[in-house]
Amino acid sequence: MHPASQQAELLPAPAPPPDTVFVNDSVSFQTESNQRIILVHGMFFSHYSVEDSAAEAYAMVTLFESGYADQNDIARSFGYSTRTLRRYQQRLQAGGLSALTRPQGRPPAGAPVPENITAREQTILRLKAKERSNRWIAGRLGLSETSIRKALRRLGWEPDPEPSVLPLLFLPQVGGSEATASAAGNQSIQAPPSTAQLPAPPRLPPPIEATAKSLDLNPLDRSMDRLLAAMGLLDDAVPVFARAQNLPRAGVLVAIPALVASGLLSTAEKIYGSLGPAFYGLRTTLLTYVLLALLRIPRPEALKEYCPGELGRIVGLDRMPEVKTLRRKLAHLAALKGSYQLGRQIAQQRVAERGKVLGFLYVDGHVRAYHGHRTIPKAYVTRMHLAAPATTDYWVNDQRGDPLFVVTAEANAAMTKMLTPVLAEVRQLLGPSRHSTVVFDRGGWSPKLFPNLLVMGFDILTYRKGRTRHIAETRFSLHQAKPDGRAVKYLLHDQPIRFLKGKLRLRQVTRLTESGHQTPIVTSRWDLPAIVVAYRMFERWRQENFFKYLREEYLIDALVDYEVQPDDPTRSVPNPARKALDKELRSARASLVKLQERFGATALNYVDGDMPQKHFQRIDKNLRSDIGKVTARIQKLQTKRNSLPSRLPLAEANRGQEVVKLSTERKHLTNILKMVAFQIESDLVEMIRPHYKRVEHEGRTLVQTIMQDAADIEPGEREVRITLAPLSSPHRSRVVESLCAALNKTNTMFPGTQLQIRYAVAQPQS
């Protein structure tokens, strides 16, 4: 056989134009006449005139910051030095696009407004005309607040009672398909017309918010949206769902209606505004974190164990944010310091919607142990039975056990010091006239504090601390009732008591257990039956179960960052030198007690005749000498201890050490998000309560099973259908069907879209 002739290539690669310059394997640009176009992976990236130096500088900086090429390749290909490229990058970060063309030096005070203003400056003026703050605009455009302030001073901006409407040329126009196509096709960097050439804009009615549309046709490839975000034209990716069958963990989407109803997303948008140009914006970040917590992925570090593509398809993205991305977004939110305001406004909405369960409020502190190398205040960790470096958070829960809000205590302050500020916050939430009963444990026992709480409009319910007079068992009587539908019976004794020399009159209800133990309960509620008082007091264990649940399921004790912040150097703390002397005193007194016991035992042996006189005299002499030495040492330690102050300023007590405390902002933000996740679980449990008999014992387990369930996603033009797979048993599947029917009545739109969510359960295959 003759060798086969060489076959011609079927699809030959087209030869690049002769004027093409390759920056690297991915980036190239072509120049024709005075126009230049930059391509990335063969796709359009930027187009500008070679005479526009600012546009070229912006294109080079964008190429480098997007990771498409390094500084050396860019500088070599465009004919610049790397030092010049770094200078352009610094100017753009410090002053925005206008800094690339501004003249050297600072304009004099009172300088006239420049004739030509950039698109970014028009955007700043437009947002200021809408009474946006400098901080909000800076977050929206990804600049610093100082840059916004300097730009406004340079433009000579002054407040206008009737603001004019300037076009948002630097922000994506999302009013319709034509505007979207225009924004995608006209990305060349050109100088806008001068303000003198702009026609006077008409007075427009308030704009109607329209949902943005993605420029990506493939939901599993969001390259165009990521490019727009890198160019500063997108502040949050629009969810675009792809058709999926049996998608793992898609059952978590049943939490979306409760998440929207919680007000987290709308409240966060009012407080934070925006995270700046980003593919994963504010809405996506918060939605992702809450859904991950519900899926029992409570820490960003655990994301590396899951497929990002599968998780991303659940929320309408091509992939879920990576560990570093999510941590960076949380750090950005923490830097804005709005978590306390966020928690307060969410609590206000929950109080307005669920006021019936706020008649009894449970307050308790949760101690989070710290195992790092920083020196921070100690607190007693009950489950560890020791004092260790820790931080204390005080939670307020309603009578169902659901959290209302959380406050981090300064320097692990005791409950007696935290009750007043915590209840002052509760009073602002409830209003001035609404009455409520505060339930707390013995850590808040203080008869001197109780009158202040009563003046604030709160009744108290707590355990009595200290020794009490024993009550004869014949004085107890049996009480039975069914509060909250649960049958309970207690042996109770009811009596009035007085404190503060008779000035404070309260009520004591004592319970007798089968073992004979008596538990005294003190309250200011005289209108409640004794069994209701005891029942509400013992229901405080709901809060303890809540702490255990959050610790095990949501990792509430996990450290979210390693940041510290300066502590108050003047804060009064116990004197460490006096504390060391107290320890020596206890040791010396224990030695004295042992010597005295030994002396007494020796004397008894001698009196009983079991010890010879000479042997007793020798031992007696030695023991008296040792007792005298220890007694003298105790007196010396007491004198030295009394000469030291009991408390010192923190800086003096920790002399030579860094005076810091753990940063609380990011931890408080994650606590708020996990609290919202727990509330969502509780709302779903209440929705299935009429359809599931074992809801008290298995309600949360069933909800967790539903959220971990696989589901089909079928996107449409106006709705997205979520079809859950049937559960392990028919009666559980019927519960899910009832839940889906209830969720469909809410007519919830998926956040960031105009797609209505419709839920259903697939029929089991026979």
ZAVEX-631451 format. One record per residue (C-alpha): residue number from 1; x, y, z. Coordinates in steps of 0.5 Angstrom, whole numbers, plus 500, padded with zeros to 3 digits. Layout:
R;NUM;X;Y;Z
...
This chain:
R;1;500;500;500
R;2;502;507;499
R;3;502;512;504
R;4;496;516;505
R;5;497;523;502
R;6;497;529;507
R;7;490;531;509
R;8;488;539;508
R;9;486;542;515
R;10;479;542;515
R;11;478;548;520
R;12;484;552;519
R;13;485;558;524
R;14;485;565;521
R;15;491;569;521
R;16;491;575;526
R;17;491;582;522
R;18;498;584;521
R;19;497;590;526
R;20;495;585;532
R;21;500;586;538
R;22;500;580;543
R;23;500;582;550
R;24;500;575;552
R;25;496;568;550
R;26;490;571;552
R;27;490;579;551
R;28;491;582;544
R;29;490;589;541
R;30;489;592;534
R;31;490;599;532
R;32;487;602;525
R;33;488;609;524
R;34;487;612;531
R;35;482;607;534
R;36;484;601;538
R;37;481;595;540
R;38;483;590;546
R;39;481;583;546
R;40;481;578;551
R;41;480;571;549
R;42;478;573;543
R;43;472;577;546
R;44;471;585;546
R;45;474;588;552
R;46;475;596;550
R;47;475;601;545
R;48;478;608;545
R;49;482;613;541
R;50;489;613;541
R;51;489;620;542
R;52;485;619;549
R;53;491;618;554
R;54;486;617;560
R;55;482;612;556
R;56;488;608;555
R;57;491;609;562
R;58;484;606;565
R;59;484;600;560
R;60;491;598;562
R;61;490;599;569
R;62;483;595;568
R;63;487;589;565
R;64;492;588;570
R;65;487;589;576
R;66;482;584;572
R;67;488;579;572
R;68;488;578;565
R;69;496;580;564
R;70;501;582;569
R;71;504;589;569
R;72;511;588;565
R;73;507;585;559
R;74;502;591;559
R;75;507;596;560
R;76;512;593;554
R;77;506;592;549
R;78;503;599;550
R;79;510;602;550
R;80;510;605;558
R;81;514;603;564
R;82;512;599;570
R;83;513;605;574
R;84;508;609;570
R;85;503;604;570
R;86;503;603;577
R;87;502;611;578
R;88;496;610;574
R;89;493;605;578
R;90;494;609;584
R;91;491;615;581
R;92;485;611;579
R;93;484;608;586
R;94;485;615;590
R;95;481;620;585
R;96;477;615;580
R;97;477;616;573
R;98;478;624;573
R;99;485;623;576
R;100;488;620;570
R;101;486;627;566
R;102;487;632;572
R;103;492;637;571
R;104;498;637;576
R;105;497;641;583
R;106;491;642;587
R;107;486;647;584
R;108;485;654;588
R;109;479;655;592
R;110;474;658;588
R;111;476;656;582
R;112;470;655;576
R;113;467;649;575
R;114;470;645;569
R;115;467;645;563
R;116;468;638;561
R;117;466;633;567
R;118;467;626;567
R;119;461;621;567
R;120;463;619;574
R;121;463;626;576
R;122;456;626;573
R;123;454;620;577
R;124;456;623;583
R;125;452;630;582
R;126;446;626;580
R;127;446;622;587
R;128;448;628;591
R;129;442;631;588
R;130;438;625;590
R;131;440;627;597
R;132;445;621;598
R;133;451;621;603
R;134;458;622;601
R;135;459;615;604
R;136;453;612;601
R;137;456;614;594
R;138;463;612;596
R;139;460;605;597
R;140;456;605;591
R;141;462;607;586
R;142;467;603;590
R;143;471;610;592
R;144;473;613;598
R;145;469;618;602
R;146;475;623;601
R;147;475;622;594
R;148;467;624;593
R;149;468;630;598
R;150;474;632;594
R;151;470;631;587
R;152;464;635;590
R;153;469;641;592
R;154;472;641;585
R;155;466;641;582
R;156;463;647;586
R;157;457;643;588
R;158;452;646;593
R;159;445;643;595
R;160;439;644;591
R;161;432;644;593
R;162;430;642;586
R;163;435;637;584
R;164;436;636;577
R;165;436;630;573
R;166;443;628;570
R;167;444;621;566
R;168;447;616;570
R;169;452;615;565
R;170;457;611;569
R;171;452;606;572
R;172;449;600;568
R;173;442;602;565
R;174;437;597;566
R;175;430;600;564
R;176;429;595;558
R;177;433;590;553
R;178;435;596;549
R;179;438;600;554
R;180;442;594;556
R;181;444;592;549
R;182;446;600;549
R;183;450;599;555
R;184;454;593;553
R;185;455;595;546
R;186;458;602;548
R;187;463;601;553
R;188;468;606;550
R;189;471;611;554
R;190;470;617;551
R;191;469;624;554
R;192;462;626;555
R;193;459;633;553
R;194;460;639;557
R;195;455;641;562
R;196;454;647;558
R;197;452;643;552
R;198;447;639;556
R;199;440;640;555
R;200;436;642;561
R;201;433;636;564
R;202;425;636;565
R;203;422;634;571
R;204;421;627;572
R;205;416;623;577
R;206;420;619;582
R;207;423;613;578
R;208;420;606;578
R;209;425;601;580
R;210;426;596;574
R;211;429;589;575
R;212;436;589;572
R;213;437;583;567
R;214;443;579;565
R;215;447;580;559
R;216;449;572;559
R;217;445;568;555
R;218;448;562;559
R;219;446;561;566
R;220;452;557;567
R;221;457;562;564
R;222;456;569;567
R;223;463;571;564
R;224;460;578;561
R;225;457;580;568
R;226;463;578;571
R;227;467;583;566
R;228;462;588;568
R;229;463;588;575
R;230;470;588;574
R;231;469;595;570
R;232;465;598;575
R;233;458;597;572
R;234;455;592;576
R;235;454;592;583
R;236;450;585;584
R;237;449;579;580
R;238;442;578;577
R;239;440;571;579
R;240;439;567;573
R;241;436;560;574
R;242;438;554;569
R;243;434;548;569
R;244;436;543;573
R;245;433;536;575
R;246;434;533;582
R;247;439;538;584
R;248;442;537;591
R;249;440;541;597
R;250;435;546;593
R;251;430;544;598
R;252;433;550;602
R;253;429;555;597
R;254;423;554;602
R;255;426;559;606
R;256;426;564;601
R;257;419;567;603
R;258;421;567;610
R;259;427;570;609
R;260;424;576;605
R;261;419;577;610
R;262;424;578;615
R;263;426;584;612
R;264;434;583;612
R;265;435;584;605
R;266;431;591;605
R;267;434;593;611
R;268;441;592;610
R;269;440;595;603
R;270;438;602;607
R;271;443;601;612
R;272;449;599;608
R;273;447;601;601
R;274;452;597;596
R;275;458;594;597
R;276;461;597;591
R;277;462;594;584
R;278;462;587;585
R;279;459;580;582
R;280;457;578;589
R;281;454;584;592
R;282;450;586;598
R;283;444;582;597
R;284;448;576;594
R;285;452;576;600
R;286;447;576;605
R;287;442;571;602
R;288;448;566;601
R;289;450;567;608
R;290;443;565;611
R;291;442;560;606
R;292;449;556;607
R;293;447;557;615
R;294;441;553;614
R;295;444;548;610
R;296;449;547;616
R;297;455;550;613
R;298;455;556;618
R;299;463;558;616
R;300;466;560;610
R;301;472;555;611
R;302;467;549;610
R;303;465;552;603
R;304;471;548;600
R;305;468;541;602
R;306;462;543;597
R;307;462;543;590
R;308;461;551;588
R;309;457;550;582
R;310;452;546;585
R;311;451;551;591
R;312;451;557;586
R;313;445;554;581
R;314;441;554;588
R;315;441;562;588
R;316;441;563;580
R;317;449;564;580
R;318;454;560;576
R;319;458;558;582
R;320;458;560;590
R;321;463;565;592
R;322;469;562;595
R;323;472;562;602
R;324;476;568;601
R;325;471;572;597
R;326;465;571;602
R;327;470;573;608
R;328;472;579;604
R;329;465;581;603
R;330;464;580;611
R;331;470;584;613
R;332;467;590;608
R;333;461;590;611
R;334;464;590;618
R;335;468;596;616
R;336;462;600;615
R;337;459;598;622
R;338;452;598;621
R;339;451;591;625
R;340;448;594;631
R;341;443;598;627
R;342;441;592;623
R;343;439;588;628
R;344;435;593;632
R;345;431;594;625
R;346;430;587;624
R;347;428;586;632
R;348;423;592;631
R;349;420;589;625
R;350;419;582;629
R;351;416;586;635
R;352;411;589;630
R;353;409;582;627
R;354;409;578;633
R;355;407;582;639
R;356;403;576;642
R;357;409;572;644
R;358;413;578;647
R;359;409;578;654
R;360;415;574;657
R;361;422;576;655
R;362;428;571;657
R;363;434;574;658
R;364;441;570;659
R;365;448;571;657
R;366;452;566;653
R;367;459;565;654
R;368;464;564;648
R;369;471;561;650
R;370;477;564;647
R;371;483;560;646
R;372;488;565;642
R;373;494;568;645
R;374;491;575;646
R;375;490;577;653
R;376;483;579;654
R;377;478;579;660
R;378;476;572;663
R;379;469;569;664
R;380;466;563;668
R;381;464;558;663
R;382;459;554;666
R;383;460;548;661
R;384;467;548;663
R;385;467;549;670
R;386;472;554;670
R;387;474;561;669
R;388;477;562;662
R;389;478;568;657
R;390;472;569;654
R;391;467;574;651
R;392;459;574;653
R;393;453;576;649
R;394;447;577;652
R;395;441;575;648
R;396;433;576;649
R;397;428;571;647
R;398;421;571;646
R;399;417;566;650
R;400;417;561;644
R;401;425;561;645
R;402;426;565;638
R;403;431;570;639
R;404;429;577;639
R;405;436;581;639
R;406;443;580;642
R;407;448;585;645
R;408;455;584;647
R;409;457;585;654
R;410;463;590;655
R;411;469;586;659
R;412;464;580;661
R;413;460;585;665
R;414;455;581;670
R;415;448;580;668
R;416;446;585;674
R;417;450;591;670
R;418;447;589;663
R;419;440;588;665
R;420;439;596;665
R;421;442;597;658
R;422;439;591;655
R;423;432;593;658
R;424;433;600;656
R;425;434;597;648
R;426;427;593;649
R;427;423;599;652
R;428;425;602;645
R;429;423;596;641
R;430;416;595;645
R;431;414;602;646
R;432;413;607;652
R;433;406;603;654
R;434;407;596;653
R;435;408;592;659
R;436;412;585;659
R;437;415;580;664
R;438;423;579;664
R;439;425;572;666
R;440;432;571;668
R;441;436;566;672
R;442;440;567;679
R;443;445;571;675
R;444;441;577;675
R;445;439;577;683
R;446;439;584;686
R;447;434;587;690
R;448;437;593;689
R;449;436;593;682
R;450;429;590;682
R;451;426;597;683
R;452;429;600;677
R;453;426;595;673
R;454;419;596;675
R;455;420;603;674
R;456;422;602;667
R;457;415;598;666
R;458;418;591;667
R;459;415;586;671
R;460;421;581;674
R;461;421;573;674
R;462;427;570;677
R;463;430;564;682
R;464;431;567;689
R;465;438;567;690
R;466;441;565;697
R;467;439;561;703
R;468;431;561;705
R;469;427;559;710
R;470;425;552;710
R;471;417;551;708
R;472;414;545;712
R;473;412;540;706
R;474;404;540;709
R;475;404;547;707
R;476;404;545;699
R;477;398;544;695
R;478;398;541;688
R;479;396;545;682
R;480;395;543;675
R;481;394;546;669
R;482;395;546;661
R;483;399;552;659
R;484;401;552;652
R;485;397;546;651
R;486;402;542;655
R;487;399;538;662
R;488;403;540;668
R;489;403;539;675
R;490;407;542;681
R;491;407;542;689
R;492;407;549;690
R;493;407;554;696
R;494;405;562;695
R;495;407;567;700
R;496;409;575;700
R;497;416;577;701
R;498;419;584;703
R;499;426;586;701
R;500;430;593;702
R;501;427;594;710
R;502;420;592;707
R;503;420;598;702
R;504;420;592;696
R;505;414;587;696
R;506;414;581;692
R;507;411;575;691
R;508;415;568;692
R;509;412;561;689
R;510;416;555;692
R;511;416;549;688
R;512;417;542;692
R;513;420;536;688
R;514;419;529;689
R;515;426;529;692
R;516;424;534;697
R;517;428;540;694
R;518;425;547;695
R;519;426;552;689
R;520;424;559;691
R;521;421;563;685
R;522;420;571;686
R;523;416;575;681
R;524;412;582;681
R;525;406;579;678
R;526;401;578;683
R;527;395;577;677
R;528;398;570;675
R;529;396;563;678
R;530;402;560;682
R;531;402;554;677
R;532;403;559;671
R;533;409;563;675
R;534;412;556;676
R;535;411;554;669
R;536;414;561;665
R;537;420;560;670
R;538;422;553;668
R;539;421;555;661
R;540;427;559;661
R;541;430;552;659
R;542;428;554;652
R;543;433;559;652
R;544;439;554;654
R;545;436;549;649
R;546;437;555;644
R;547;444;556;646
R;548;446;549;645
R;549;442;548;639
R;550;446;555;636
R;551;453;552;639
R;552;452;545;635
R;553;448;547;629
R;554;450;554;627
R;555;457;554;631
R;556;456;560;634
R;557;462;560;639
R;558;467;559;633
R;559;472;565;632
R;560;470;569;625
R;561;476;573;625
R;562;483;575;628
R;563;482;582;629
R;564;482;586;635
R;565;481;593;637
R;566;483;598;643
R;567;480;597;650
R;568;479;603;654
R;569;485;604;658
R;570;482;607;664
R;571;477;601;665
R;572;477;599;672
R;573;479;592;673
R;574;481;588;679
R;575;488;589;682
R;576;492;583;679
R;577;498;584;685
R;578;492;583;690
R;579;489;577;686
R;580;496;574;687
R;581;496;575;694
R;582;489;573;695
R;583;491;566;692
R;584;497;566;697
R;585;493;567;703
R;586;488;562;701
R;587;494;557;701
R;588;497;559;707
R;589;490;559;711
R;590;489;552;708
R;591;496;550;711
R;592;494;553;718
R;593;488;549;718
R;594;491;542;717
R;595;497;544;722
R;596;491;546;727
R;597;487;539;725
R;598;494;535;726
R;599;495;539;733
R;600;488;537;735
R;601;489;530;733
R;602;496;529;737
R;603;493;532;743
R;604;487;527;743
R;605;492;521;742
R;606;496;524;748
R;607;490;525;753
R;608;487;518;751
R;609;494;515;753
R;610;496;512;746
R;611;502;517;746
R;612;508;518;751
R;613;509;524;754
R;614;516;526;751
R;615;514;524;744
R;616;508;528;745
R;617;512;534;747
R;618;517;534;741
R;619;511;534;736
R;620;507;539;740
R;621;513;544;740
R;622;514;543;733
R;623;507;544;731
R;624;507;550;735
R;625;513;553;732
R;626;510;551;725
R;627;503;554;727
R;628;507;561;729
R;629;510;561;723
R;630;504;560;718
R;631;500;565;723
R;632;506;570;722
R;633;506;569;714
R;634;498;570;714
R;635;499;577;718
R;636;504;579;713
R;637;500;577;707
R;638;494;581;710
R;639;498;587;711
R;640;501;587;704
R;641;494;586;701
R;642;491;591;705
R;643;496;596;703
R;644;494;595;695
R;645;488;598;692
R;646;483;593;690
R;647;482;596;683
R;648;486;599;678
R;649;486;602;671
R;650;487;597;665
R;651;493;600;663
R;652;496;600;669
R;653;494;593;671
R;654;497;590;664
R;655;503;594;664
R;656;508;592;659
R;657;502;589;655
R;658;498;591;649
R;659;491;594;651
R;660;486;590;646
R;661;480;587;646
R;662;477;582;641
R;663;473;586;635
R;664;466;585;636
R;665;463;588;629
R;666;464;582;625
R;667;462;577;630
R;668;456;581;631
R;669;454;581;624
R;670;454;574;623
R;671;450;573;630
R;672;445;577;627
R;673;445;573;620
R;674;445;566;624
R;675;439;569;628
R;676;435;570;622
R;677;437;563;620
R;678;434;561;626
R;679;428;565;626
R;680;427;562;619
R;681;427;555;622
R;682;422;557;627
R;683;417;560;622
R;684;417;554;618
R;685;416;550;624
R;686;410;554;626
R;687;407;553;618
R;688;408;545;619
R;689;405;545;626
R;690;398;544;624
R;691;400;538;619
R;692;405;534;624
R;693;403;531;630
R;694;410;530;633
R;695;412;538;631
R;696;414;539;638
R;697;420;533;638
R;698;421;533;631
R;699;419;539;628
R;700;426;542;627
R;701;429;535;624
R;702;423;535;619
R;703;425;542;617
R;704;432;541;616
R;705;430;534;612
R;706;426;539;607
R;707;432;544;606
R;708;437;538;605
R;709;432;535;600
R;710;434;535;592
R;711;429;539;588
R;712;428;540;580
R;713;428;548;578
R;714;424;550;572
R;715;425;557;570
R;716;420;561;566
R;717;419;568;564
R;718;415;570;570
R;719;416;565;575
R;720;421;559;577
R;721;418;553;579
R;722;421;549;585
R;723;419;541;585
R;724;422;538;591
R;725;423;530;591
R;726;418;526;596
R;727;421;524;603
R;728;422;518;606
R;729;415;516;608
R;730;408;519;605
R;731;406;522;611
R;732;412;527;611
R;733;411;528;604
R;734;404;530;605
R;735;407;535;610
R;736;411;538;605
R;737;405;539;600
R;738;402;543;606
R;739;408;547;607
R;740;408;548;599
R;741;401;550;599
R;742;402;555;604
R;743;408;558;601
R;744;405;559;595
R;745;400;563;598
R;746;405;568;600
R;747;407;570;592
R;748;414;571;594
R;749;419;574;588
R;750;426;571;588
R;751;430;577;591
R;752;433;581;585
R;753;428;578;580
R;754;421;579;578
R;755;420;571;578
R;756;415;569;583
R;757;417;562;586
R;758;412;556;586
R;759;413;550;590
R;760;411;543;589
R;761;412;536;591
R;762;414;531;586
R;763;409;525;586
R;764;413;518;588
R;765;415;513;582
R;766;411;507;583
